[in-house]
Amino acid sequence: MSTQNRAPIQLSVEALNDLIIDSIQDIKGKNIVKLDLRQLEEAPTDFFIICEGDSNTQVNAIANNIYGRLKKEGNLLPSNFEGQQNGLWILLDYFDTVIHVFYKDTRGFYELEDLWSDAIFTEYQSF
């Protein structure tokens, strides 16, 4: 059956975030953190999920795994998918949740977590 004929799967935001975290852990993403921004007035989304890879290749693999699993298991495509060319900072926007996959040095430079330090942070184990 083609994906075009399937009814959309409705994932809760919690299930979406769990699938994203699992997709990151599949590719051994590191320093995984979820920022709950829902209580912040100026927040651009409800959640940020941030992680890092040790190489451009790993950063791309993490982002591609998230994209592929959400497409296959959730019938979801991001509204925006940028940064694949250089693999330093890849962004996937799923409206309620925006994923930032960083190369380690790039993450340290931008300090995205510091910009949203009022968010509720949840850290996840890296395998």
N, CA, C and O atoms as CSV, one atom per row, in Angstrom:
chain,resi,resn,atom,element,x,y,z
A,1,MET,N,N,0.855,-1.175,0.000
A,1,MET,CA,C,0.000,0.000,0.000
A,1,MET,C,C,0.897,1.234,0.000
A,1,MET,O,O,1.834,1.311,0.795
A,2,SER,N,N,0.639,2.156,-0.837
A,2,SER,CA,C,1.456,3.366,-0.903
A,2,SER,C,C,1.108,4.296,0.248
A,2,SER,O,O,-0.008,4.275,0.766
A,3,THR,N,N,2.093,5.125,0.647
A,3,THR,CA,C,1.862,6.061,1.751
A,3,THR,C,C,0.840,7.120,1.389
A,3,THR,O,O,0.236,7.725,2.275
A,4,GLN,N,N,0.637,7.355,0.102
A,4,GLN,CA,C,-0.324,8.366,-0.327
A,4,GLN,C,C,-1.757,7.950,-0.001
A,4,GLN,O,O,-2.616,8.809,0.195
A,5,ASN,N,N,-2.025,6.653,0.058
A,5,ASN,CA,C,-3.371,6.162,0.308
A,5,ASN,C,C,-3.650,5.895,1.782
A,5,ASN,O,O,-4.795,5.642,2.157
A,6,ARG,N,N,-2.641,5.947,2.605
A,6,ARG,CA,C,-2.840,5.681,4.028
A,6,ARG,C,C,-3.395,6.908,4.722
A,6,ARG,O,O,-3.070,8.045,4.378
A,7,ALA,N,N,-4.233,6.651,5.699
A,7,ALA,CA,C,-4.742,7.750,6.528
A,7,ALA,C,C,-3.599,8.247,7.403
A,7,ALA,O,O,-2.770,7.447,7.837
A,8,PRO,N,N,-3.536,9.547,7.671
A,8,PRO,CA,C,-2.482,10.073,8.527
A,8,PRO,C,C,-2.546,9.454,9.924
A,8,PRO,O,O,-3.623,9.265,10.489
A,9,ILE,N,N,-1.399,9.154,10.452
A,9,ILE,CA,C,-1.302,8.648,11.809
A,9,ILE,C,C,-1.214,9.860,12.723
A,9,ILE,O,O,-0.403,10.756,12.493
A,10,GLN,N,N,-2.026,9.890,13.734
A,10,GLN,CA,C,-2.012,11.014,14.667
A,10,GLN,C,C,-1.170,10.649,15.881
A,10,GLN,O,O,-1.603,9.875,16.735
A,11,LEU,N,N,0.020,11.199,15.954
A,11,LEU,CA,C,0.890,10.987,17.109
A,11,LEU,C,C,0.673,12.123,18.098
A,11,LEU,O,O,0.579,13.286,17.705
A,12,SER,N,N,0.595,11.789,19.367
A,12,SER,CA,C,0.599,12.841,20.383
A,12,SER,C,C,1.978,13.474,20.383
A,12,SER,O,O,2.935,12.874,19.893
A,13,VAL,N,N,2.089,14.668,20.920
A,13,VAL,CA,C,3.397,15.325,20.963
A,13,VAL,C,C,4.370,14.506,21.821
A,13,VAL,O,O,5.570,14.490,21.547
A,14,GLU,N,N,3.863,13.832,22.849
A,14,GLU,CA,C,4.722,12.977,23.681
A,14,GLU,C,C,5.254,11.798,22.872
A,14,GLU,O,O,6.437,11.469,22.953
A,15,ALA,N,N,4.377,11.162,22.091
A,15,ALA,CA,C,4.798,10.033,21.259
A,15,ALA,C,C,5.770,10.492,20.168
A,15,ALA,O,O,6.735,9.795,19.857
A,16,LEU,N,N,5.511,11.657,19.598
A,16,LEU,CA,C,6.418,12.228,18.604
A,16,LEU,C,C,7.803,12.437,19.218
A,16,LEU,O,O,8.810,12.032,18.638
A,17,ASN,N,N,7.849,13.066,20.381
A,17,ASN,CA,C,9.128,13.334,21.030
A,17,ASN,C,C,9.851,12.045,21.415
A,17,ASN,O,O,11.073,11.964,21.292
A,18,ASP,N,N,9.110,11.038,21.880
A,18,ASP,CA,C,9.725,9.745,22.208
A,18,ASP,C,C,10.335,9.101,20.967
A,18,ASP,O,O,11.426,8.536,21.031
A,19,LEU,N,N,9.636,9.185,19.844
A,19,LEU,CA,C,10.147,8.617,18.594
A,19,LEU,C,C,11.397,9.365,18.128
A,19,LEU,O,O,12.335,8.751,17.620
A,20,ILE,N,N,11.411,10.662,18.297
A,20,ILE,CA,C,12.586,11.465,17.931
A,20,ILE,C,C,13.782,11.079,18.797
A,20,ILE,O,O,14.878,10.858,18.282
A,21,ILE,N,N,13.570,10.996,20.117
A,21,ILE,CA,C,14.660,10.625,21.032
A,21,ILE,C,C,15.198,9.242,20.673
A,21,ILE,O,O,16.413,9.045,20.627
A,22,ASP,N,N,14.312,8.288,20.419
A,22,ASP,CA,C,14.727,6.943,20.057
A,22,ASP,C,C,15.513,6.946,18.745
A,22,ASP,O,O,16.487,6.207,18.602
A,23,SER,N,N,15.095,7.767,17.801
A,23,SER,CA,C,15.789,7.874,16.514
A,23,SER,C,C,17.200,8.422,16.687
A,23,SER,O,O,18.124,7.999,15.991
A,24,ILE,N,N,17.366,9.355,17.606
A,24,ILE,CA,C,18.690,9.909,17.899
A,24,ILE,C,C,19.565,8.844,18.553
A,24,ILE,O,O,20.727,8.671,18.183
A,25,GLN,N,N,19.000,8.132,19.526
A,25,GLN,CA,C,19.759,7.101,20.238
A,25,GLN,C,C,20.160,5.959,19.317
A,25,GLN,O,O,21.202,5.338,19.529
A,26,ASP,N,N,19.345,5.665,18.285
A,26,ASP,CA,C,19.683,4.630,17.287
A,26,ASP,C,C,21.047,4.874,16.665
A,26,ASP,O,O,21.782,3.927,16.385
A,27,ILE,N,N,21.390,6.134,16.448
A,27,ILE,CA,C,22.617,6.508,15.738
A,27,ILE,C,C,23.677,7.020,16.723
A,27,ILE,O,O,24.655,7.654,16.327
A,28,LYS,N,N,23.465,6.738,17.990
A,28,LYS,CA,C,24.435,7.080,19.042
A,28,LYS,C,C,24.648,8.579,19.196
A,28,LYS,O,O,25.761,9.026,19.476
A,29,GLY,N,N,23.569,9.366,19.012
A,29,GLY,CA,C,23.643,10.799,19.263
A,29,GLY,C,C,23.990,11.055,20.724
A,29,GLY,O,O,23.655,10.258,21.600
A,30,LYS,N,N,24.649,12.148,20.974
A,30,LYS,CA,C,25.153,12.443,22.314
A,30,LYS,C,C,24.510,13.699,22.888
A,30,LYS,O,O,23.971,14.534,22.161
A,31,ASN,N,N,24.581,13.810,24.219
A,31,ASN,CA,C,24.112,14.994,24.953
A,31,ASN,C,C,22.718,15.421,24.494
A,31,ASN,O,O,22.497,16.560,24.083
A,32,ILE,N,N,21.798,14.479,24.578
A,32,ILE,CA,C,20.420,14.700,24.129
A,32,ILE,C,C,19.652,15.434,25.224
A,32,ILE,O,O,19.658,15.026,26.385
A,33,VAL,N,N,19.000,16.510,24.837
A,33,VAL,CA,C,18.204,17.282,25.795
A,33,VAL,C,C,16.916,17.741,25.111
A,33,VAL,O,O,16.904,18.120,23.939
A,34,LYS,N,N,15.839,17.692,25.886
A,34,LYS,CA,C,14.551,18.215,25.409
A,34,LYS,C,C,14.242,19.457,26.226
A,34,LYS,O,O,14.296,19.432,27.455
A,35,LEU,N,N,13.920,20.537,25.539
A,35,LEU,CA,C,13.536,21.786,26.194
A,35,LEU,C,C,12.034,21.972,26.011
A,35,LEU,O,O,11.542,22.060,24.886
A,36,ASP,N,N,11.321,22.030,27.117
A,36,ASP,CA,C,9.889,22.286,27.089
A,36,ASP,C,C,9.712,23.795,27.172
A,36,ASP,O,O,9.989,24.413,28.200
A,37,LEU,N,N,9.249,24.375,26.074
A,37,LEU,CA,C,9.121,25.826,25.957
A,37,LEU,C,C,7.681,26.304,26.126
A,37,LEU,O,O,7.407,27.493,25.962
A,38,ARG,N,N,6.773,25.413,26.447
A,38,ARG,CA,C,5.352,25.748,26.441
A,38,ARG,C,C,4.978,26.863,27.409
A,38,ARG,O,O,4.003,27.576,27.168
A,39,GLN,N,N,5.719,27.031,28.488
A,39,GLN,CA,C,5.377,28.069,29.461
A,39,GLN,C,C,6.007,29.430,29.129
A,39,GLN,O,O,5.788,30.404,29.848
A,40,LEU,N,N,6.785,29.498,28.049
A,40,LEU,CA,C,7.448,30.749,27.666
A,40,LEU,C,C,6.637,31.476,26.601
A,40,LEU,O,O,6.291,30.889,25.576
A,41,GLU,N,N,6.336,32.734,26.833
A,41,GLU,CA,C,5.488,33.503,25.921
A,41,GLU,C,C,6.072,33.677,24.528
A,41,GLU,O,O,5.335,33.595,23.545
A,42,GLU,N,N,7.353,33.911,24.417
A,42,GLU,CA,C,7.988,34.221,23.132
A,42,GLU,C,C,8.531,32.993,22.412
A,42,GLU,O,O,9.257,33.131,21.429
A,43,ALA,N,N,8.197,31.807,22.877
A,43,ALA,CA,C,8.756,30.584,22.293
A,43,ALA,C,C,8.238,30.352,20.872
A,43,ALA,O,O,7.052,30.542,20.602
A,44,PRO,N,N,9.127,29.940,19.966
A,44,PRO,CA,C,8.724,29.699,18.581
A,44,PRO,C,C,8.028,28.350,18.374
A,44,PRO,O,O,7.453,28.110,17.312
A,45,THR,N,N,8.074,27.477,19.370
A,45,THR,CA,C,7.498,26.133,19.288
A,45,THR,C,C,7.269,25.626,20.700
A,45,THR,O,O,7.601,26.311,21.667
A,46,ASP,N,N,6.708,24.437,20.828
A,46,ASP,CA,C,6.485,23.859,22.157
A,46,ASP,C,C,7.726,23.179,22.714
A,46,ASP,O,O,7.999,23.256,23.912
A,47,PHE,N,N,8.487,22.507,21.832
A,47,PHE,CA,C,9.666,21.754,22.275
A,47,PHE,C,C,10.827,21.949,21.312
A,47,PHE,O,O,10.643,22.045,20.099
A,48,PHE,N,N,12.033,22.004,21.881
A,48,PHE,CA,C,13.271,21.834,21.140
A,48,PHE,C,C,13.854,20.510,21.611
A,48,PHE,O,O,13.850,20.216,22.806
A,49,ILE,N,N,14.347,19.724,20.690
A,49,ILE,CA,C,15.165,18.570,21.041
A,49,ILE,C,C,16.517,18.816,20.403
A,49,ILE,O,O,16.626,19.039,19.198
A,50,ILE,N,N,17.545,18.771,21.240
A,50,ILE,CA,C,18.902,19.118,20.806
A,50,ILE,C,C,19.813,17.928,21.089
A,50,ILE,O,O,19.728,17.296,22.142
A,51,CYS,N,N,20.682,17.637,20.133
A,51,CYS,CA,C,21.675,16.590,20.331
A,51,CYS,C,C,22.900,16.932,19.491
A,51,CYS,O,O,22.927,17.927,18.768
A,52,GLU,N,N,23.901,16.084,19.608
A,52,GLU,CA,C,25.121,16.314,18.826
A,52,GLU,C,C,25.711,15.004,18.346
A,52,GLU,O,O,25.453,13.930,18.889
A,53,GLY,N,N,26.514,15.142,17.303
A,53,GLY,CA,C,27.274,14.028,16.766
A,53,GLY,C,C,28.745,14.377,16.748
A,53,GLY,O,O,29.120,15.547,16.826
A,54,ASP,N,N,29.574,13.356,16.644
A,54,ASP,CA,C,31.025,13.546,16.681
A,54,ASP,C,C,31.628,13.893,15.325
A,54,ASP,O,O,32.788,14.296,15.248
A,55,SER,N,N,30.850,13.740,14.254
A,55,SER,CA,C,31.352,14.031,12.912
A,55,SER,C,C,30.196,14.539,12.051
A,55,SER,O,O,29.026,14.375,12.396
A,56,ASN,N,N,30.545,15.154,10.934
A,56,ASN,CA,C,29.519,15.605,9.988
A,56,ASN,C,C,28.700,14.419,9.485
A,56,ASN,O,O,27.490,14.525,9.284
A,57,THR,N,N,29.371,13.302,9.286
A,57,THR,CA,C,28.693,12.096,8.819
A,57,THR,C,C,27.663,11.624,9.840
A,57,THR,O,O,26.545,11.261,9.474
A,58,GLN,N,N,28.035,11.627,11.119
A,58,GLN,CA,C,27.107,11.197,12.159
A,58,GLN,C,C,25.951,12.185,12.302
A,58,GLN,O,O,24.807,11.768,12.487
A,59,VAL,N,N,26.226,13.475,12.221
A,59,VAL,CA,C,25.174,14.498,12.300
A,59,VAL,C,C,24.149,14.257,11.189
A,59,VAL,O,O,22.944,14.276,11.436
A,60,ASN,N,N,24.629,14.033,9.977
A,60,ASN,CA,C,23.728,13.754,8.857
A,60,ASN,C,C,22.964,12.451,9.058
A,60,ASN,O,O,21.777,12.372,8.741
A,61,ALA,N,N,23.635,11.430,9.582
A,61,ALA,CA,C,22.977,10.138,9.809
A,61,ALA,C,C,21.865,10.260,10.856
A,61,ALA,O,O,20.799,9.666,10.694
A,62,ILE,N,N,22.103,11.021,11.922
A,62,ILE,CA,C,21.083,11.225,12.947
A,62,ILE,C,C,19.868,11.917,12.328
A,62,ILE,O,O,18.736,11.463,12.497
A,63,ALA,N,N,20.106,13.011,11.615
A,63,ALA,CA,C,19.005,13.761,11.005
A,63,ALA,C,C,18.238,12.900,10.004
A,63,ALA,O,O,17.008,12.932,9.975
A,64,ASN,N,N,18.945,12.143,9.197
A,64,ASN,CA,C,18.282,11.283,8.211
A,64,ASN,C,C,17.488,10.171,8.880
A,64,ASN,O,O,16.438,9.775,8.374
A,65,ASN,N,N,17.973,9.659,10.012
A,65,ASN,CA,C,17.239,8.622,10.732
A,65,ASN,C,C,15.952,9.190,11.330
A,65,ASN,O,O,14.903,8.547,11.276
A,66,ILE,N,N,16.031,10.389,11.896
A,66,ILE,CA,C,14.824,11.045,12.419
A,66,ILE,C,C,13.818,11.220,11.284
A,66,ILE,O,O,12.654,10.842,11.414
A,67,TYR,N,N,14.271,11.790,10.183
A,67,TYR,CA,C,13.403,12.027,9.025
A,67,TYR,C,C,12.747,10.723,8.560
A,67,TYR,O,O,11.533,10.661,8.366
A,68,GLY,N,N,13.564,9.692,8.388
A,68,GLY,CA,C,13.069,8.416,7.867
A,68,GLY,C,C,12.093,7.725,8.801
A,68,GLY,O,O,11.057,7.227,8.362
A,69,ARG,N,N,12.413,7.693,10.075
A,69,ARG,CA,C,11.524,7.009,11.023
A,69,ARG,C,C,10.208,7.759,11.202
A,69,ARG,O,O,9.155,7.129,11.296
A,70,LEU,N,N,10.246,9.099,11.251
A,70,LEU,CA,C,9.004,9.848,11.406
A,70,LEU,C,C,8.138,9.725,10.153
A,70,LEU,O,O,6.910,9.711,10.237
A,71,LYS,N,N,8.780,9.637,9.008
A,71,LYS,CA,C,8.020,9.441,7.761
A,71,LYS,C,C,7.382,8.052,7.750
A,71,LYS,O,O,6.203,7.906,7.429
A,72,LYS,N,N,8.167,7.040,8.101
A,72,LYS,CA,C,7.685,5.657,8.041
A,72,LYS,C,C,6.722,5.324,9.183
A,72,LYS,O,O,5.653,4.761,8.946
A,73,GLU,N,N,7.091,5.664,10.406
A,73,GLU,CA,C,6.314,5.245,11.571
A,73,GLU,C,C,5.219,6.226,11.970
A,73,GLU,O,O,4.247,5.843,12.621
A,74,GLY,N,N,5.374,7.488,11.583
A,74,GLY,CA,C,4.384,8.487,11.966
A,74,GLY,C,C,3.687,9.147,10.792
A,74,GLY,O,O,2.791,9.971,10.975
A,75,ASN,N,N,4.104,8.778,9.571
A,75,ASN,CA,C,3.555,9.382,8.358
A,75,ASN,C,C,3.685,10.914,8.409
A,75,ASN,O,O,2.781,11.641,7.997
A,76,LEU,N,N,4.830,11.384,8.925
A,76,LEU,CA,C,5.070,12.818,9.097
A,76,LEU,C,C,6.281,13.270,8.302
A,76,LEU,O,O,7.298,12.579,8.237
A,77,LEU,N,N,6.153,14.432,7.706
A,77,LEU,CA,C,7.287,15.090,7.050
A,77,LEU,C,C,7.498,16.439,7.728
A,77,LEU,O,O,6.535,17.085,8.142
A,78,PRO,N,N,8.755,16.867,7.842
A,78,PRO,CA,C,9.007,18.169,8.465
A,78,PRO,C,C,8.561,19.310,7.566
A,78,PRO,O,O,8.585,19.193,6.341
A,79,SER,N,N,8.157,20.401,8.175
A,79,SER,CA,C,7.828,21.587,7.381
A,79,SER,C,C,9.101,22.270,6.900
A,79,SER,O,O,9.078,23.041,5.940
A,80,ASN,N,N,10.209,21.983,7.573
A,80,ASN,CA,C,11.496,22.552,7.195
A,80,ASN,C,C,12.582,21.547,7.557
A,80,ASN,O,O,12.519,20.919,8.614
A,81,PHE,N,N,13.580,21.390,6.682
A,81,PHE,CA,C,14.696,20.460,6.889
A,81,PHE,C,C,15.911,21.128,6.265
A,81,PHE,O,O,16.073,21.107,5.045
A,82,GLU,N,N,16.773,21.726,7.097
A,82,GLU,CA,C,17.907,22.507,6.582
A,82,GLU,C,C,19.223,22.097,7.203
A,82,GLU,O,O,19.270,21.543,8.301
A,83,GLY,N,N,20.300,22.383,6.471
A,83,GLY,CA,C,21.650,22.222,6.992
A,83,GLY,C,C,22.345,20.942,6.599
A,83,GLY,O,O,23.454,20.680,7.066
A,84,GLN,N,N,21.731,20.136,5.755
A,84,GLN,CA,C,22.316,18.847,5.400
A,84,GLN,C,C,23.623,18.977,4.626
A,84,GLN,O,O,24.463,18.079,4.681
A,85,GLN,N,N,23.809,20.084,3.905
A,85,GLN,CA,C,24.988,20.223,3.044
A,85,GLN,C,C,26.297,20.165,3.829
A,85,GLN,O,O,27.235,19.482,3.416
A,86,ASN,N,N,26.370,20.871,4.955
A,86,ASN,CA,C,27.649,20.887,5.675
A,86,ASN,C,C,27.651,20.030,6.933
A,86,ASN,O,O,28.721,19.733,7.465
A,87,GLY,N,N,26.499,19.630,7.415
A,87,GLY,CA,C,26.431,18.724,8.557
A,87,GLY,C,C,26.932,19.312,9.859
A,87,GLY,O,O,27.366,18.572,10.742
A,88,LEU,N,N,26.881,20.635,9.998
A,88,LEU,CA,C,27.312,21.268,11.246
A,88,LEU,C,C,26.127,21.552,12.175
A,88,LEU,O,O,26.261,21.484,13.396
A,89,TRP,N,N,24.969,21.871,11.590
A,89,TRP,CA,C,23.754,22.150,12.347
A,89,TRP,C,C,22.585,21.852,11.425
A,89,TRP,O,O,22.319,22.594,10.480
A,90,ILE,N,N,21.894,20.763,11.708
A,90,ILE,CA,C,20.739,20.383,10.902
A,90,ILE,C,C,19.479,20.621,11.731
A,90,ILE,O,O,19.403,20.235,12.897
A,91,LEU,N,N,18.513,21.251,11.117
A,91,LEU,CA,C,17.257,21.569,11.773
A,91,LEU,C,C,16.121,20.838,11.065
A,91,LEU,O,O,16.009,20.873,9.840
A,92,LEU,N,N,15.280,20.176,11.858
A,92,LEU,CA,C,14.058,19.550,11.359
A,92,LEU,C,C,12.904,20.150,12.143
A,92,LEU,O,O,12.889,20.100,13.373
A,93,ASP,N,N,11.944,20.714,11.436
A,93,ASP,CA,C,10.823,21.408,12.072
A,93,ASP,C,C,9.542,20.598,11.874
A,93,ASP,O,O,9.046,20.454,10.757
A,94,TYR,N,N,9.020,20.072,12.985
A,94,TYR,CA,C,7.764,19.328,12.971
A,94,TYR,C,C,6.664,20.117,13.687
A,94,TYR,O,O,5.783,19.526,14.310
A,95,PHE,N,N,6.714,21.416,13.600
A,95,PHE,CA,C,5.753,22.370,14.130
A,95,PHE,C,C,5.757,22.411,15.658
A,95,PHE,O,O,6.227,23.394,16.232
A,96,ASP,N,N,5.251,21.379,16.335
A,96,ASP,CA,C,5.244,21.374,17.805
A,96,ASP,C,C,6.635,21.118,18.369
A,96,ASP,O,O,6.943,21.538,19.484
A,97,THR,N,N,7.466,20.438,17.609
A,97,THR,CA,C,8.813,20.091,18.042
A,97,THR,C,C,9.795,20.432,16.927
A,97,THR,O,O,9.594,20.078,15.765
A,98,VAL,N,N,10.859,21.128,17.312
A,98,VAL,CA,C,11.945,21.447,16.387
A,98,VAL,C,C,13.193,20.741,16.894
A,98,VAL,O,O,13.563,20.870,18.061
A,99,ILE,N,N,13.843,19.989,16.000
A,99,ILE,CA,C,15.033,19.225,16.356
A,99,ILE,C,C,16.260,19.934,15.812
A,99,ILE,O,O,16.292,20.354,14.656
A,100,HIS,N,N,17.279,20.061,16.671
A,100,HIS,CA,C,18.557,20.648,16.296
A,100,HIS,C,C,19.618,19.561,16.479
A,100,HIS,O,O,19.875,19.116,17.598
A,101,VAL,N,N,20.223,19.144,15.385
A,101,VAL,CA,C,21.293,18.154,15.425
A,101,VAL,C,C,22.590,18.892,15.102
A,101,VAL,O,O,22.784,19.377,13.987
A,102,PHE,N,N,23.464,18.967,16.087
A,102,PHE,CA,C,24.691,19.752,15.971
A,102,PHE,C,C,25.929,18.885,15.864
A,102,PHE,O,O,25.976,17.775,16.395
A,103,TYR,N,N,26.924,19.402,15.176
A,103,TYR,CA,C,28.296,18.943,15.330
A,103,TYR,C,C,28.759,19.544,16.660
A,103,TYR,O,O,28.422,20.686,16.972
A,104,LYS,N,N,29.518,18.792,17.436
A,104,LYS,CA,C,29.856,19.181,18.809
A,104,LYS,C,C,30.374,20.618,18.926
A,104,LYS,O,O,29.874,21.382,19.752
A,105,ASP,N,N,31.352,20.993,18.125
A,105,ASP,CA,C,31.932,22.340,18.218
A,105,ASP,C,C,30.917,23.426,17.860
A,105,ASP,O,O,30.925,24.507,18.449
A,106,THR,N,N,30.053,23.138,16.906
A,106,THR,CA,C,29.036,24.110,16.500
A,106,THR,C,C,28.033,24.327,17.621
A,106,THR,O,O,27.601,25.455,17.861
A,107,ARG,N,N,27.664,23.264,18.301
A,107,ARG,CA,C,26.732,23.393,19.438
A,107,ARG,C,C,27.331,24.278,20.515
A,107,ARG,O,O,26.641,25.131,21.074
A,108,GLY,N,N,28.588,24.088,20.807
A,108,GLY,CA,C,29.259,24.913,21.808
A,108,GLY,C,C,29.322,26.380,21.412
A,108,GLY,O,O,29.227,27.262,22.265
A,109,PHE,N,N,29.480,26.640,20.131
A,109,PHE,CA,C,29.555,28.016,19.652
A,109,PHE,C,C,28.219,28.737,19.797
A,109,PHE,O,O,28.181,29.879,20.254
A,110,TYR,N,N,27.126,28.084,19.415
A,110,TYR,CA,C,25.818,28.754,19.419
A,110,TYR,C,C,25.133,28.753,20.785
A,110,TYR,O,O,24.294,29.613,21.052
A,111,GLU,N,N,25.474,27.813,21.640
A,111,GLU,CA,C,24.924,27.755,23.004
A,111,GLU,C,C,23.405,27.954,23.019
A,111,GLU,O,O,22.888,28.775,23.777
A,112,LEU,N,N,22.711,27.212,22.194
A,112,LEU,CA,C,21.261,27.341,22.063
A,112,LEU,C,C,20.528,27.138,23.389
A,112,LEU,O,O,19.545,27.826,23.667
A,113,GLU,N,N,21.000,26.203,24.200
A,113,GLU,CA,C,20.358,25.965,25.498
A,113,GLU,C,C,20.411,27.194,26.392
A,113,GLU,O,O,19.480,27.447,27.156
A,114,ASP,N,N,21.495,27.963,26.304
A,114,ASP,CA,C,21.613,29.173,27.125
A,114,ASP,C,C,20.596,30.234,26.703
A,114,ASP,O,O,20.118,31.002,27.538
A,115,LEU,N,N,20.267,30.276,25.416
A,115,LEU,CA,C,19.277,31.242,24.935
A,115,LEU,C,C,17.884,30.947,25.488
A,115,LEU,O,O,17.063,31.852,25.642
A,116,TRP,N,N,17.628,29.683,25.782
A,116,TRP,CA,C,16.314,29.249,26.284
A,116,TRP,C,C,16.455,28.646,27.675
A,116,TRP,O,O,15.830,27.629,27.976
A,117,SER,N,N,17.270,29.263,28.524
A,117,SER,CA,C,17.565,28.717,29.851
A,117,SER,C,C,16.351,28.684,30.780
A,117,SER,O,O,16.390,28.006,31.807
A,118,ASP,N,N,15.275,29.396,30.447
A,118,ASP,CA,C,14.062,29.369,31.264
A,118,ASP,C,C,13.177,28.163,30.951
A,118,ASP,O,O,12.175,27.940,31.632
A,119,ALA,N,N,13.531,27.399,29.947
A,119,ALA,CA,C,12.755,26.214,29.577
A,119,ALA,C,C,12.940,25.120,30.624
A,119,ALA,O,O,13.856,25.173,31.445
A,120,ILE,N,N,12.062,24.141,30.580
A,120,ILE,CA,C,12.195,22.958,31.422
A,120,ILE,C,C,13.040,21.942,30.654
A,120,ILE,O,O,12.670,21.522,29.557
A,121,PHE,N,N,14.163,21.557,31.227
A,121,PHE,CA,C,15.126,20.689,30.567
A,121,PHE,C,C,14.933,19.233,30.998
A,121,PHE,O,O,14.751,18.947,32.182
A,122,THR,N,N,14.975,18.323,30.031
A,122,THR,CA,C,15.018,16.896,30.300
A,122,THR,C,C,16.191,16.334,29.539
A,122,THR,O,O,16.271,16.476,28.319
A,123,GLU,N,N,17.111,15.691,30.253
A,123,GLU,CA,C,18.283,15.084,29.613
A,123,GLU,C,C,18.044,13.593,29.411
A,123,GLU,O,O,17.400,12.933,30.226
A,124,TYR,N,N,18.577,13.079,28.308
A,124,TYR,CA,C,18.412,11.667,27.969
A,124,TYR,C,C,19.772,10.996,27.870
A,124,TYR,O,O,20.771,11.612,27.502
A,125,GLN,N,N,19.777,9.742,28.202
A,125,GLN,CA,C,21.015,8.969,28.187
A,125,GLN,C,C,21.487,8.744,26.760
A,125,GLN,O,O,20.704,8.438,25.861
A,126,SER,N,N,22.780,8.904,26.583
A,126,SER,CA,C,23.409,8.565,25.311
A,126,SER,C,C,23.951,7.151,25.428
A,126,SER,O,O,24.523,6.777,26.451
A,127,PHE,N,N,23.768,6.376,24.381
A,127,PHE,CA,C,24.250,4.975,24.429
A,127,PHE,C,C,25.506,4.820,23.633
A,127,PHE,O,O,26.056,3.722,23.556
